[in-house]
Amino acid sequence: PTADKPPASAKHLNTLKLRMRDHLAGFLSRIYLLSLYLALPVMPLFASIVFLRLKYVTAYFETFRKCVTHVRALAEGPANHYFRDIAGLVKEVPNDIQGSCVQCGNCCMDHRCMFLEPIGDQKFNCGIYGSVWRNFSNCKSFPLNRNDIERYKCPSYFVTGEAPIQFVVQPSVRVD
């Protein structure tokens, strides 16, 4: 460090890292959403091929409508959540999440996921639950933290404690 430039504090560096991560997540989510909007006309065909379900292409217009709803729901926060908290570093990790799924469908973007299928009596099932591709989505990580549970008003999961992740910044060592 020079006399005219004091070293940055660890807290300042942590804040800077979080801001950079948030900006990068926002940029990546906007690129992702733009690519989804551009791909909307072929999404039913693509979904049929990837998930091996002919119904997505045979009911093209219904699937297309569901795709539009799905992408709009992603734009309300789940896309940014994926790039910020799941693909990146999470800001807080619960010590303990209790509960189990009651198949209410709330976590499926408030019932707007194109793969959500009703199974009767206000119960829902994921149409691609067994797919390897589901592992690359927000779905696999739900619930990640208190915000996930609160966002979708999940009736069956709850957080019993939280431990925020602390970034540790090692002081640089000068070798003369």
Secondary structure, DSSP 8 states (H G I E B T S, - for coil): -BTTB----HHHHHHHHHHHHHHHHHHHHHHHHHHHHHHGGGHHHHHHHHHT-THHHHTHHHHHHHHHHHHHHHHTTHHHHIIIIISS--SEEEEEEEE------TTTTTTT-TTEEEEETTEEEETTTT-GGGGGSGGGG-S-SHHHHHHTT-SSEEEEEEEE------------
